[in-house]
């Protein structure tokens, strides 16, 4: 769960940097919105690719992890 939070905060950090950079460029009268409007589907492609990558990575880690010991097996009868 901690890994998920770290990845989410990393993604949101990148999003905030990109949005800030767009507004900064607009302040200098460099038209960025037209390019973003034309290329917005790339955001969906990148998002889908990241979901796929992290999903496959998580599945691989689950398959390689040693099985958890059964509950209650640490005491003798």
mmCIF file of the N, C-alpha and C atoms, coordinates in Angstrom:
data_MODEL
# 
_entry.id   MODEL 
# 
loop_
_atom_site.group_PDB 
_atom_site.id 
_atom_site.type_symbol 
_atom_site.label_atom_id 
_atom_site.label_alt_id 
_atom_site.label_comp_id 
_atom_site.label_asym_id 
_atom_site.label_entity_id 
_atom_site.label_seq_id 
_atom_site.pdbx_PDB_ins_code 
_atom_site.Cartn_x 
_atom_site.Cartn_y 
_atom_site.Cartn_z 
_atom_site.occupancy 
_atom_site.B_iso_or_equiv 
_atom_site.pdbx_formal_charge 
_atom_site.auth_seq_id 
_atom_site.auth_comp_id 
_atom_site.auth_asym_id 
_atom_site.auth_atom_id 
_atom_site.pdbx_PDB_model_num 
ATOM 1   N N  . UNK A 1 1  ? 0.814  -1.189  0.000   1.00 0.00 ? 1  UNK A N  1 
ATOM 2   C CA . UNK A 1 1  ? 0.000  0.000   0.000   1.00 0.00 ? 1  UNK A CA 1 
ATOM 3   C C  . UNK A 1 1  ? 0.862  1.259   0.000   1.00 0.00 ? 1  UNK A C  1 
ATOM 4   N N  . UNK A 1 2  ? 1.983  1.226   0.709   1.00 0.00 ? 2  UNK A N  1 
ATOM 5   C CA . UNK A 1 2  ? 2.877  2.379   0.738   1.00 0.00 ? 2  UNK A CA 1 
ATOM 6   C C  . UNK A 1 2  ? 3.467  2.634   -0.643  1.00 0.00 ? 2  UNK A C  1 
ATOM 7   N N  . UNK A 1 3  ? 3.735  1.567   -1.374  1.00 0.00 ? 3  UNK A N  1 
ATOM 8   C CA . UNK A 1 3  ? 4.271  1.714   -2.724  1.00 0.00 ? 3  UNK A CA 1 
ATOM 9   C C  . UNK A 1 3  ? 3.247  2.410   -3.618  1.00 0.00 ? 3  UNK A C  1 
ATOM 10  N N  . UNK A 1 4  ? 1.969  2.081   -3.458  1.00 0.00 ? 4  UNK A N  1 
ATOM 11  C CA . UNK A 1 4  ? 0.899  2.705   -4.237  1.00 0.00 ? 4  UNK A CA 1 
ATOM 12  C C  . UNK A 1 4  ? 0.832  4.199   -3.941  1.00 0.00 ? 4  UNK A C  1 
ATOM 13  N N  . UNK A 1 5  ? 0.928  4.577   -2.666  1.00 0.00 ? 5  UNK A N  1 
ATOM 14  C CA . UNK A 1 5  ? 0.876  5.993   -2.307  1.00 0.00 ? 5  UNK A CA 1 
ATOM 15  C C  . UNK A 1 5  ? 2.063  6.740   -2.893  1.00 0.00 ? 5  UNK A C  1 
ATOM 16  N N  . UNK A 1 6  ? 3.235  6.103   -2.862  1.00 0.00 ? 6  UNK A N  1 
ATOM 17  C CA . UNK A 1 6  ? 4.438  6.738   -3.407  1.00 0.00 ? 6  UNK A CA 1 
ATOM 18  C C  . UNK A 1 6  ? 4.273  6.975   -4.903  1.00 0.00 ? 6  UNK A C  1 
ATOM 19  N N  . UNK A 1 7  ? 3.754  5.971   -5.612  1.00 0.00 ? 7  UNK A N  1 
ATOM 20  C CA . UNK A 1 7  ? 3.576  6.092   -7.051  1.00 0.00 ? 7  UNK A CA 1 
ATOM 21  C C  . UNK A 1 7  ? 2.526  7.162   -7.361  1.00 0.00 ? 7  UNK A C  1 
ATOM 22  N N  . UNK A 1 8  ? 1.434  7.199   -6.581  1.00 0.00 ? 8  UNK A N  1 
ATOM 23  C CA . UNK A 1 8  ? 0.404  8.211   -6.803  1.00 0.00 ? 8  UNK A CA 1 
ATOM 24  C C  . UNK A 1 8  ? 0.937  9.612   -6.584  1.00 0.00 ? 8  UNK A C  1 
ATOM 25  N N  . UNK A 1 9  ? 1.715  9.807   -5.519  1.00 0.00 ? 9  UNK A N  1 
ATOM 26  C CA . UNK A 1 9  ? 2.252  11.140  -5.268  1.00 0.00 ? 9  UNK A CA 1 
ATOM 27  C C  . UNK A 1 9  ? 3.263  11.525  -6.340  1.00 0.00 ? 9  UNK A C  1 
ATOM 28  N N  . UNK A 1 10 ? 3.992  10.577  -6.879  1.00 0.00 ? 10 UNK A N  1 
ATOM 29  C CA . UNK A 1 10 ? 4.924  10.852  -7.965  1.00 0.00 ? 10 UNK A CA 1 
ATOM 30  C C  . UNK A 1 10 ? 4.165  11.301  -9.215  1.00 0.00 ? 10 UNK A C  1 
ATOM 31  N N  . UNK A 1 11 ? 3.105  10.605  -9.538  1.00 0.00 ? 11 UNK A N  1 
ATOM 32  C CA . UNK A 1 11 ? 2.304  10.948  -10.715 1.00 0.00 ? 11 UNK A CA 1 
ATOM 33  C C  . UNK A 1 11 ? 1.689  12.335  -10.552 1.00 0.00 ? 11 UNK A C  1 
ATOM 34  N N  . UNK A 1 12 ? 1.105  12.604  -9.384  1.00 0.00 ? 12 UNK A N  1 
ATOM 35  C CA . UNK A 1 12 ? 0.498  13.918  -9.163  1.00 0.00 ? 12 UNK A CA 1 
ATOM 36  C C  . UNK A 1 12 ? 1.553  15.014  -9.174  1.00 0.00 ? 12 UNK A C  1 
ATOM 37  N N  . UNK A 1 13 ? 2.745  14.742  -8.700  1.00 0.00 ? 13 UNK A N  1 
ATOM 38  C CA . UNK A 1 13 ? 3.815  15.724  -8.767  1.00 0.00 ? 13 UNK A CA 1 
ATOM 39  C C  . UNK A 1 13 ? 4.165  16.071  -10.202 1.00 0.00 ? 13 UNK A C  1 
ATOM 40  N N  . UNK A 1 14 ? 4.249  15.054  -11.049 1.00 0.00 ? 14 UNK A N  1 
ATOM 41  C CA . UNK A 1 14 ? 4.547  15.278  -12.467 1.00 0.00 ? 14 UNK A CA 1 
ATOM 42  C C  . UNK A 1 14 ? 3.425  16.066  -13.129 1.00 0.00 ? 14 UNK A C  1 
ATOM 43  N N  . UNK A 1 15 ? 2.174  15.720  -12.808 1.00 0.00 ? 15 UNK A N  1 
ATOM 44  C CA . UNK A 1 15 ? 1.031  16.439  -13.376 1.00 0.00 ? 15 UNK A CA 1 
ATOM 45  C C  . UNK A 1 15 ? 1.088  17.925  -12.992 1.00 0.00 ? 15 UNK A C  1 
ATOM 46  N N  . UNK A 1 16 ? 1.364  18.201  -11.724 1.00 0.00 ? 16 UNK A N  1 
ATOM 47  C CA . UNK A 1 16 ? 1.430  19.597  -11.285 1.00 0.00 ? 16 UNK A CA 1 
ATOM 48  C C  . UNK A 1 16 ? 2.567  20.357  -11.965 1.00 0.00 ? 16 UNK A C  1 
ATOM 49  N N  . UNK A 1 17 ? 3.699  19.717  -12.157 1.00 0.00 ? 17 UNK A N  1 
ATOM 50  C CA . UNK A 1 17 ? 4.823  20.365  -12.846 1.00 0.00 ? 17 UNK A CA 1 
ATOM 51  C C  . UNK A 1 17 ? 4.452  20.677  -14.292 1.00 0.00 ? 17 UNK A C  1 
ATOM 52  N N  . UNK A 1 18 ? 3.816  19.743  -14.975 1.00 0.00 ? 18 UNK A N  1 
ATOM 53  C CA . UNK A 1 18 ? 3.436  19.963  -16.373 1.00 0.00 ? 18 UNK A CA 1 
ATOM 54  C C  . UNK A 1 18 ? 2.412  21.089  -16.478 1.00 0.00 ? 18 UNK A C  1 
ATOM 55  N N  . UNK A 1 19 ? 1.396  21.075  -15.623 1.00 0.00 ? 19 UNK A N  1 
ATOM 56  C CA . UNK A 1 19 ? 0.377  22.127  -15.668 1.00 0.00 ? 19 UNK A CA 1 
ATOM 57  C C  . UNK A 1 19 ? 1.008  23.487  -15.357 1.00 0.00 ? 19 UNK A C  1 
ATOM 58  N N  . UNK A 1 20 ? 1.890  23.534  -14.369 1.00 0.00 ? 20 UNK A N  1 
ATOM 59  C CA . UNK A 1 20 ? 2.577  24.782  -14.052 1.00 0.00 ? 20 UNK A CA 1 
ATOM 60  C C  . UNK A 1 20 ? 3.422  25.276  -15.209 1.00 0.00 ? 20 UNK A C  1 
ATOM 61  N N  . UNK A 1 21 ? 4.110  24.358  -15.886 1.00 0.00 ? 21 UNK A N  1 
ATOM 62  C CA . UNK A 1 21 ? 4.934  24.737  -17.034 1.00 0.00 ? 21 UNK A CA 1 
ATOM 63  C C  . UNK A 1 21 ? 4.073  25.287  -18.170 1.00 0.00 ? 21 UNK A C  1 
ATOM 64  N N  . UNK A 1 22 ? 2.909  24.694  -18.387 1.00 0.00 ? 22 UNK A N  1 
ATOM 65  C CA . UNK A 1 22 ? 2.004  25.183  -19.432 1.00 0.00 ? 22 UNK A CA 1 
ATOM 66  C C  . UNK A 1 22 ? 1.563  26.612  -19.127 1.00 0.00 ? 22 UNK A C  1 
ATOM 67  N N  . UNK A 1 23 ? 1.161  26.861  -17.882 1.00 0.00 ? 23 UNK A N  1 
ATOM 68  C CA . UNK A 1 23 ? 0.745  28.210  -17.521 1.00 0.00 ? 23 UNK A CA 1 
ATOM 69  C C  . UNK A 1 23 ? 1.908  29.205  -17.606 1.00 0.00 ? 23 UNK A C  1 
ATOM 70  N N  . UNK A 1 24 ? 3.093  28.774  -17.252 1.00 0.00 ? 24 UNK A N  1 
ATOM 71  C CA . UNK A 1 24 ? 4.263  29.647  -17.352 1.00 0.00 ? 24 UNK A CA 1 
ATOM 72  C C  . UNK A 1 24 ? 4.539  30.011  -18.808 1.00 0.00 ? 24 UNK A C  1 
ATOM 73  N N  . UNK A 1 25 ? 4.479  29.042  -19.692 1.00 0.00 ? 25 UNK A N  1 
ATOM 74  C CA . UNK A 1 25 ? 4.704  29.316  -21.113 1.00 0.00 ? 25 UNK A CA 1 
ATOM 75  C C  . UNK A 1 25 ? 3.623  30.232  -21.674 1.00 0.00 ? 25 UNK A C  1 
ATOM 76  N N  . UNK A 1 26 ? 2.389  30.064  -21.213 1.00 0.00 ? 26 UNK A N  1 
ATOM 77  C CA . UNK A 1 26 ? 1.309  30.953  -21.653 1.00 0.00 ? 26 UNK A CA 1 
ATOM 78  C C  . UNK A 1 26 ? 1.565  32.380  -21.194 1.00 0.00 ? 26 UNK A C  1 
ATOM 79  N N  . UNK A 1 27 ? 2.170  32.543  -20.036 1.00 0.00 ? 27 UNK A N  1 
ATOM 80  C CA . UNK A 1 27 ? 2.504  33.870  -19.532 1.00 0.00 ? 27 UNK A CA 1 
ATOM 81  C C  . UNK A 1 27 ? 3.490  34.571  -20.469 1.00 0.00 ? 27 UNK A C  1 
ATOM 82  N N  . UNK A 1 28 ? 4.365  33.808  -21.086 1.00 0.00 ? 28 UNK A N  1 
ATOM 83  C CA . UNK A 1 28 ? 5.333  34.357  -22.029 1.00 0.00 ? 28 UNK A CA 1 
ATOM 84  C C  . UNK A 1 28 ? 4.793  34.394  -23.463 1.00 0.00 ? 28 UNK A C  1 
ATOM 85  N N  . UNK A 1 29 ? 3.476  34.234  -23.596 1.00 0.00 ? 29 UNK A N  1 
ATOM 86  C CA . UNK A 1 29 ? 2.770  34.296  -24.887 1.00 0.00 ? 29 UNK A CA 1 
ATOM 87  C C  . UNK A 1 29 ? 3.243  33.228  -25.873 1.00 0.00 ? 29 UNK A C  1 
ATOM 88  N N  . UNK A 1 30 ? 3.581  32.065  -25.337 1.00 0.00 ? 30 UNK A N  1 
ATOM 89  C CA . UNK A 1 30 ? 3.895  30.905  -26.175 1.00 0.00 ? 30 UNK A CA 1 
ATOM 90  C C  . UNK A 1 30 ? 2.649  30.022  -26.148 1.00 0.00 ? 30 UNK A C  1 
ATOM 91  N N  . UNK A 1 31 ? 2.046  29.839  -27.317 1.00 0.00 ? 31 UNK A N  1 
ATOM 92  C CA . UNK A 1 31 ? 0.777  29.115  -27.372 1.00 0.00 ? 31 UNK A CA 1 
ATOM 93  C C  . UNK A 1 31 ? 1.003  27.616  -27.204 1.00 0.00 ? 31 UNK A C  1 
ATOM 94  N N  . UNK A 1 32 ? 0.654  27.132  -26.051 1.00 0.00 ? 32 UNK A N  1 
ATOM 95  C CA . UNK A 1 32 ? 0.817  25.720  -25.734 1.00 0.00 ? 32 UNK A CA 1 
ATOM 96  C C  . UNK A 1 32 ? -0.523 24.999  -25.801 1.00 0.00 ? 32 UNK A C  1 
ATOM 97  N N  . UNK A 1 33 ? -1.593 25.720  -25.482 1.00 0.00 ? 33 UNK A N  1 
ATOM 98  C CA . UNK A 1 33 ? -2.908 25.075  -25.421 1.00 0.00 ? 33 UNK A CA 1 
ATOM 99  C C  . UNK A 1 33 ? -3.315 24.476  -26.756 1.00 0.00 ? 33 UNK A C  1 
ATOM 100 N N  . UNK A 1 34 ? -2.976 25.137  -27.858 1.00 0.00 ? 34 UNK A N  1 
ATOM 101 C CA . UNK A 1 34 ? -3.347 24.601  -29.175 1.00 0.00 ? 34 UNK A CA 1 
ATOM 102 C C  . UNK A 1 34 ? -2.678 23.244  -29.402 1.00 0.00 ? 34 UNK A C  1 
ATOM 103 N N  . UNK A 1 35 ? -1.409 23.145  -29.036 1.00 0.00 ? 35 UNK A N  1 
ATOM 104 C CA . UNK A 1 35 ? -0.689 21.871  -29.180 1.00 0.00 ? 35 UNK A CA 1 
ATOM 105 C C  . UNK A 1 35 ? -1.256 20.812  -28.246 1.00 0.00 ? 35 UNK A C  1 
ATOM 106 N N  . UNK A 1 36 ? -1.530 21.218  -27.008 1.00 0.00 ? 36 UNK A N  1 
ATOM 107 C CA . UNK A 1 36 ? -2.098 20.261  -26.049 1.00 0.00 ? 36 UNK A CA 1 
ATOM 108 C C  . UNK A 1 36 ? -3.463 19.792  -26.528 1.00 0.00 ? 36 UNK A C  1 
ATOM 109 N N  . UNK A 1 37 ? -4.264 20.722  -27.041 1.00 0.00 ? 37 UNK A N  1 
ATOM 110 C CA . UNK A 1 37 ? -5.603 20.358  -27.511 1.00 0.00 ? 37 UNK A CA 1 
ATOM 111 C C  . UNK A 1 37 ? -5.516 19.356  -28.662 1.00 0.00 ? 37 UNK A C  1 
ATOM 112 N N  . UNK A 1 38 ? -4.523 19.506  -29.494 1.00 0.00 ? 38 UNK A N  1 
ATOM 113 C CA . UNK A 1 38 ? -4.365 18.606  -30.630 1.00 0.00 ? 38 UNK A CA 1 
ATOM 114 C C  . UNK A 1 38 ? -3.818 17.242  -30.205 1.00 0.00 ? 38 UNK A C  1 
ATOM 115 N N  . UNK A 1 39 ? -2.975 17.202  -29.171 1.00 0.00 ? 39 UNK A N  1 
ATOM 116 C CA . UNK A 1 39 ? -2.305 15.964  -28.775 1.00 0.00 ? 39 UNK A CA 1 
ATOM 117 C C  . UNK A 1 39 ? -2.865 15.340  -27.491 1.00 0.00 ? 39 UNK A C  1 
ATOM 118 N N  . UNK A 1 40 ? -4.045 15.779  -27.008 1.00 0.00 ? 40 UNK A N  1 
ATOM 119 C CA . UNK A 1 40 ? -4.562 15.278  -25.742 1.00 0.00 ? 40 UNK A CA 1 
ATOM 120 C C  . UNK A 1 40 ? -4.760 13.766  -25.719 1.00 0.00 ? 40 UNK A C  1 
ATOM 121 N N  . UNK A 1 41 ? -5.036 13.088  -26.839 1.00 0.00 ? 41 UNK A N  1 
ATOM 122 C CA . UNK A 1 41 ? -5.163 11.627  -26.748 1.00 0.00 ? 41 UNK A CA 1 
ATOM 123 C C  . UNK A 1 41 ? -3.887 10.928  -26.272 1.00 0.00 ? 41 UNK A C  1 
ATOM 124 N N  . UNK A 1 42 ? -2.738 11.570  -26.458 1.00 0.00 ? 42 UNK A N  1 
ATOM 125 C CA . UNK A 1 42 ? -1.491 10.977  -25.967 1.00 0.00 ? 42 UNK A CA 1 
ATOM 126 C C  . UNK A 1 42 ? -1.504 10.836  -24.447 1.00 0.00 ? 42 UNK A C  1 
ATOM 127 N N  . UNK A 1 43 ? -2.208 11.724  -23.769 1.00 0.00 ? 43 UNK A N  1 
ATOM 128 C CA . UNK A 1 43 ? -2.331 11.614  -22.315 1.00 0.00 ? 43 UNK A CA 1 
ATOM 129 C C  . UNK A 1 43 ? -3.042 10.318  -21.959 1.00 0.00 ? 43 UNK A C  1 
ATOM 130 N N  . UNK A 1 44 ? -4.107 10.002  -22.680 1.00 0.00 ? 44 UNK A N  1 
ATOM 131 C CA . UNK A 1 44 ? -4.827 8.750   -22.432 1.00 0.00 ? 44 UNK A CA 1 
ATOM 132 C C  . UNK A 1 44 ? -3.960 7.529   -22.740 1.00 0.00 ? 44 UNK A C  1 
ATOM 133 N N  . UNK A 1 45 ? -3.193 7.598   -23.817 1.00 0.00 ? 45 UNK A N  1 
ATOM 134 C CA . UNK A 1 45 ? -2.303 6.494   -24.171 1.00 0.00 ? 45 UNK A CA 1 
ATOM 135 C C  . UNK A 1 45 ? -1.249 6.289   -23.087 1.00 0.00 ? 45 UNK A C  1 
ATOM 136 N N  . UNK A 1 46 ? -0.645 7.382   -22.621 1.00 0.00 ? 46 UNK A N  1 
ATOM 137 C CA . UNK A 1 46 ? 0.380  7.277   -21.576 1.00 0.00 ? 46 UNK A CA 1 
ATOM 138 C C  . UNK A 1 46 ? -0.221 6.750   -20.284 1.00 0.00 ? 46 UNK A C  1 
ATOM 139 N N  . UNK A 1 47 ? -1.412 7.207   -19.942 1.00 0.00 ? 47 UNK A N  1 
ATOM 140 C CA . UNK A 1 47 ? -2.075 6.742   -18.724 1.00 0.00 ? 47 UNK A CA 1 
ATOM 141 C C  . UNK A 1 47 ? -2.370 5.251   -18.817 1.00 0.00 ? 47 UNK A C  1 
ATOM 142 N N  . UNK A 1 48 ? -2.909 4.809   -19.936 1.00 0.00 ? 48 UNK A N  1 
ATOM 143 C CA . UNK A 1 48 ? -3.199 3.391   -20.129 1.00 0.00 ? 48 UNK A CA 1 
ATOM 144 C C  . UNK A 1 48 ? -1.940 2.542   -20.104 1.00 0.00 ? 48 UNK A C  1 
ATOM 145 N N  . UNK A 1 49 ? -0.869 3.029   -20.724 1.00 0.00 ? 49 UNK A N  1 
ATOM 146 C CA . UNK A 1 49 ? 0.393  2.286   -20.726 1.00 0.00 ? 49 UNK A CA 1 
ATOM 147 C C  . UNK A 1 49 ? 0.952  2.167   -19.313 1.00 0.00 ? 49 UNK A C  1 
ATOM 148 N N  . UNK A 1 50 ? 0.833  3.229   -18.519 1.00 0.00 ? 50 UNK A N  1 
ATOM 149 C CA . UNK A 1 50 ? 1.343  3.152   -17.150 1.00 0.00 ? 50 UNK A CA 1 
ATOM 150 C C  . UNK A 1 50 ? 0.522  2.185   -16.315 1.00 0.00 ? 50 UNK A C  1 
ATOM 151 N N  . UNK A 1 51 ? -0.815 2.186   -16.500 1.00 0.00 ? 51 UNK A N  1 
ATOM 152 C CA . UNK A 1 51 ? -1.675 1.240   -15.770 1.00 0.00 ? 51 UNK A CA 1 
ATOM 153 C C  . UNK A 1 51 ? -1.311 -0.195  -16.140 1.00 0.00 ? 51 UNK A C  1 
ATOM 154 N N  . UNK A 1 52 ? -1.107 -0.440  -17.416 1.00 0.00 ? 52 UNK A N  1 
ATOM 155 C CA . UNK A 1 52 ? -0.743 -1.771  -17.880 1.00 0.00 ? 52 UNK A CA 1 
ATOM 156 C C  . UNK A 1 52 ? 0.601  -2.198  -17.313 1.00 0.00 ? 52 UNK A C  1 
ATOM 157 N N  . UNK A 1 53 ? 1.588  -1.314  -17.372 1.00 0.00 ? 53 UNK A N  1 
ATOM 158 C CA . UNK A 1 53 ? 2.925  -1.625  -16.870 1.00 0.00 ? 53 UNK A CA 1 
ATOM 159 C C  . UNK A 1 53 ? 2.893  -1.962  -15.385 1.00 0.00 ? 53 UNK A C  1 
ATOM 160 N N  . UNK A 1 54 ? 2.268  -1.092  -14.590 1.00 0.00 ? 54 UNK A N  1 
ATOM 161 C CA . UNK A 1 54 ? 2.249  -1.320  -13.149 1.00 0.00 ? 54 UNK A CA 1 
ATOM 162 C C  . UNK A 1 54 ? 1.388  -2.526  -12.775 1.00 0.00 ? 54 UNK A C  1 
ATOM 163 N N  . UNK A 1 55 ? 0.333  -2.792  -13.537 1.00 0.00 ? 55 UNK A N  1 
ATOM 164 C CA . UNK A 1 55 ? -0.475 -3.977  -13.285 1.00 0.00 ? 55 UNK A CA 1 
ATOM 165 C C  . UNK A 1 55 ? 0.300  -5.259  -13.532 1.00 0.00 ? 55 UNK A C  1 
ATOM 166 N N  . UNK A 1 56 ? 1.037  -5.306  -14.651 1.00 0.00 ? 56 UNK A N  1 
ATOM 167 C CA . UNK A 1 56 ? 1.852  -6.479  -14.950 1.00 0.00 ? 56 UNK A CA 1 
ATOM 168 C C  . UNK A 1 56 ? 2.989  -6.632  -13.941 1.00 0.00 ? 56 UNK A C  1 
ATOM 169 N N  . UNK A 1 57 ? 3.575  -5.514  -13.532 1.00 0.00 ? 57 UNK A N  1 
ATOM 170 C CA . UNK A 1 57 ? 4.660  -5.555  -12.558 1.00 0.00 ? 57 UNK A CA 1 
ATOM 171 C C  . UNK A 1 57 ? 4.155  -6.089  -11.216 1.00 0.00 ? 57 UNK A C  1 
ATOM 172 N N  . UNK A 1 58 ? 2.979  -5.632  -10.797 1.00 0.00 ? 58 UNK A N  1 
ATOM 173 C CA . UNK A 1 58 ? 2.404  -6.098  -9.532  1.00 0.00 ? 58 UNK A CA 1 
ATOM 174 C C  . UNK A 1 58 ? 2.077  -7.586  -9.596  1.00 0.00 ? 58 UNK A C  1 
ATOM 175 N N  . UNK A 1 59 ? 1.550  -8.046  -10.726 1.00 0.00 ? 59 UNK A N  1 
ATOM 176 C CA . UNK A 1 59 ? 1.227  -9.461  -10.874 1.00 0.00 ? 59 UNK A CA 1 
ATOM 177 C C  . UNK A 1 59 ? 2.487  -10.321 -10.803 1.00 0.00 ? 59 UNK A C  1 
ATOM 178 N N  . UNK A 1 60 ? 3.553  -9.854  -11.456 1.00 0.00 ? 60 UNK A N  1 
ATOM 179 C CA . UNK A 1 60 ? 4.824  -10.588 -11.443 1.00 0.00 ? 60 UNK A CA 1 
ATOM 180 C C  . UNK A 1 60 ? 5.391  -10.665 -10.023 1.00 0.00 ? 60 UNK A C  1 
ATOM 181 N N  . UNK A 1 61 ? 5.295  -9.566  -9.281  1.00 0.00 ? 61 UNK A N  1 
ATOM 182 C CA . UNK A 1 61 ? 5.790  -9.560  -7.903  1.00 0.00 ? 61 UNK A CA 1 
ATOM 183 C C  . UNK A 1 61 ? 4.980  -10.496 -7.022  1.00 0.00 ? 61 UNK A C  1 
ATOM 184 N N  . UNK A 1 62 ? 3.673  -10.572 -7.236  1.00 0.00 ? 62 UNK A N  1 
ATOM 185 C CA . UNK A 1 62 ? 2.835  -11.498 -6.457  1.00 0.00 ? 62 UNK A CA 1 
ATOM 186 C C  . UNK A 1 62 ? 3.187  -12.944 -6.760  1.00 0.00 ? 62 UNK A C  1 
ATOM 187 N N  . UNK A 1 63 ? 3.463  -13.250 -8.025  1.00 0.00 ? 63 UNK A N  1 
ATOM 188 C CA . UNK A 1 63 ? 3.796  -14.620 -8.410  1.00 0.00 ? 63 UNK A CA 1 
ATOM 189 C C  . UNK A 1 63 ? 5.155  -15.032 -7.866  1.00 0.00 ? 63 UNK A C  1 
ATOM 190 N N  . UNK A 1 64 ? 6.085  -14.102 -7.732  1.00 0.00 ? 64 UNK A N  1 
ATOM 191 C CA . UNK A 1 64 ? 7.428  -14.421 -7.256  1.00 0.00 ? 64 UNK A CA 1 
ATOM 192 C C  . UNK A 1 64 ? 7.539  -14.401 -5.741  1.00 0.00 ? 64 UNK A C  1 
ATOM 193 N N  . UNK A 1 65 ? 6.581  -13.804 -5.065  1.00 0.00 ? 65 UNK A N  1 
ATOM 194 C CA . UNK A 1 65 ? 6.638  -13.709 -3.603  1.00 0.00 ? 65 UNK A CA 1 
ATOM 195 C C  . UNK A 1 65 ? 6.426  -15.091 -2.995  1.00 0.00 ? 65 UNK A C  1 
ATOM 196 N N  . UNK A 1 66 ? 7.168  -15.407 -1.936  1.00 0.00 ? 66 UNK A N  1 
ATOM 197 C CA . UNK A 1 66 ? 6.960  -16.703 -1.286  1.00 0.00 ? 66 UNK A CA 1 
ATOM 198 C C  . UNK A 1 66 ? 5.578  -16.738 -0.639  1.00 0.00 ? 66 UNK A C  1 
ATOM 199 N N  . UNK A 1 67 ? 4.959  -17.906 -0.612  1.00 0.00 ? 67 UNK A N  1 
ATOM 200 C CA . UNK A 1 67 ? 3.618  -17.992 -0.021  1.00 0.00 ? 67 UNK A CA 1 
ATOM 201 C C  . UNK A 1 67 ? 3.663  -17.692 1.477   1.00 0.00 ? 67 UNK A C  1 
ATOM 202 N N  . UNK A 1 68 ? 2.609  -17.063 1.948   1.00 0.00 ? 68 UNK A N  1 
ATOM 203 C CA . UNK A 1 68 ? 2.516  -16.723 3.368   1.00 0.00 ? 68 UNK A CA 1 
ATOM 204 C C  . UNK A 1 68 ? 2.254  -17.995 4.166   1.00 0.00 ? 68 UNK A C  1 
ATOM 205 N N  . UNK A 1 69 ? 2.851  -18.127 5.358   1.00 0.00 ? 69 UNK A N  1 
ATOM 206 C CA . UNK A 1 69 ? 2.595  -19.317 6.170   1.00 0.00 ? 69 UNK A CA 1 
ATOM 207 C C  . UNK A 1 69 ? 1.139  -19.349 6.624   1.00 0.00 ? 69 UNK A C  1 
ATOM 208 N N  . UNK A 1 70 ? 0.570  -20.522 6.740   1.00 0.00 ? 70 UNK A N  1 
ATOM 209 C CA . UNK A 1 70 ? -0.816 -20.623 7.184   1.00 0.00 ? 70 UNK A CA 1 
ATOM 210 C C  . UNK A 1 70 ? -0.971 -20.046 8.597   1.00 0.00 ? 70 UNK A C  1 
ATOM 211 N N  . UNK A 1 71 ? -2.114 -19.472 8.849   1.00 0.00 ? 71 UNK A N  1 
ATOM 212 C CA . UNK A 1 71 ? -2.357 -18.886 10.162  1.00 0.00 ? 71 UNK A CA 1 
ATOM 213 C C  . UNK A 1 71 ? -2.463 -19.956 11.218  1.00 0.00 ? 71 UNK A C  1 
ATOM 214 N N  . UNK A 1 72 ? -1.895 -19.686 12.358  1.00 0.00 ? 72 UNK A N  1 
ATOM 215 C CA . UNK A 1 72 ? -1.977 -20.624 13.478  1.00 0.00 ? 72 UNK A CA 1 
ATOM 216 C C  . UNK A 1 72 ? -0.978 -21.755 13.395  1.00 0.00 ? 72 UNK A C  1 
ATOM 217 N N  . UNK A 1 73 ? -0.056 -21.725 12.442  1.00 0.00 ? 73 UNK A N  1 
ATOM 218 C CA . UNK A 1 73 ? 0.887  -22.839 12.305  1.00 0.00 ? 73 UNK A CA 1 
ATOM 219 C C  . UNK A 1 73 ? 2.115  -22.656 13.178  1.00 0.00 ? 73 UNK A C  1 
ATOM 220 N N  . UNK A 1 74 ? 2.188  -21.566 13.920  1.00 0.00 ? 74 UNK A N  1 
ATOM 221 C CA . UNK A 1 74 ? 3.380  -21.323 14.713  1.00 0.00 ? 74 UNK A CA 1 
ATOM 222 C C  . UNK A 1 74 ? 3.321  -21.986 16.093  1.00 0.00 ? 74 UNK A C  1 
ATOM 223 N N  . UNK A 1 75 ? 2.229  -22.615 16.484  1.00 0.00 ? 75 UNK A N  1 
ATOM 224 C CA . UNK A 1 75 ? 2.215  -23.313 17.778  1.00 0.00 ? 75 UNK A CA 1 
ATOM 225 C C  . UNK A 1 75 ? 1.907  -24.787 17.600  1.00 0.00 ? 75 UNK A C  1 
ATOM 226 N N  . UNK A 1 76 ? 2.430  -25.534 18.503  1.00 0.00 ? 76 UNK A N  1 
ATOM 227 C CA . UNK A 1 76 ? 2.201  -26.974 18.456  1.00 0.00 ? 76 UNK A CA 1 
ATOM 228 C C  . UNK A 1 76 ? 1.030  -27.347 19.336  1.00 0.00 ? 76 UNK A C  1 
ATOM 229 N N  . UNK A 1 77 ? 0.423  -28.454 19.039  1.00 0.00 ? 77 UNK A N  1 
ATOM 230 C CA . UNK A 1 77 ? -0.713 -28.927 19.835  1.00 0.00 ? 77 UNK A CA 1 
ATOM 231 C C  . UNK A 1 77 ? -0.255 -29.956 20.834  1.00 0.00 ? 77 UNK A C  1 
# 
